[in-house]
Amino acid sequence: MKRIFSFLMIALTSISATGQTLSVAPIEAEAGAQAELVVTGASLGGQTALQFNLSLPQGITLDEAAITKGAAASGHELSVSTLSSGARLFVLYDMNLETIQNGELLRLPVTIGQNATSGNAQLSTVRFASNEAVSTAGTDVSFTITVKAPAALKCATPVLTFASGKVKCTCATAGVTYRYTVAPTAATGESTTGEISFGTTFTISVKAVRDGYEDSDAATLTIPMAAVGDVNADGSVTIADVTALVNIILGK
């Protein structure tokens, strides 16, 4: 292990980069969510070890315990330590001097804090090492992490049931208010006989609403007029009973 570290830290024998590159795709994630940085390598032929520092924007933290190695570095050991600057130092090495392959090297899970803001992250002080004990300076890599506002929570769609002249609304989202419409609630069209027909059914449409949440999708329930019964006890079943039923729902 000391030999590998010595490869990476030899500044005097460092030569210019010969094409080896690292890259990290930019990511977008909501505040409060988890995301994953994928580090990939290209033109790594002959390289047996790799070192870089990772710096993240404020409010974005690395979940070190959940780091995984990609197929291109599956046989290598990984060391991660924290520098005084707060950056993380990564070293990939193999005691048998096996070469690192091109492709996916590391998956680095991060947590996007509730107060995190968008910014640039960076892999810096990139170094490669070959089995000839030559340290090669790589190019720093910058990539963006875009923090999006969390999506609004949405109320669950209510469940409607009808029994004994009452519509019962329930919702999986706690603390909601039920906002509803009933059709028909007034006459439409024209009448030449002086009589207005409301049909044989009515439909109630209900949404669950709550501050800070998106309104739920509407739930509907169609009820036969005859099933309503003589809610207002006037001796007949009419639209007036529907109105009375609505008032019951409203608590009037």
Protein Blocks (a to p, Z undefined) as FASTA:
>chain_A
ZZmmmmmmmmklpccdehiacddddddddehiacddddddehkghiabdcddddddehia
cdfklgccdfklmmpccdddddfkopacdddddfklpacdedjfbdcdddddfkbccddd
ddehiacddfkopacddddddddddddddddddddddddddeehiacdddfbghiacddd
dddfbdehjdfklpacebjbdcdddddddehiacdddddddddfklnopmkonopacfkl
mmmmmmmmnoZZ
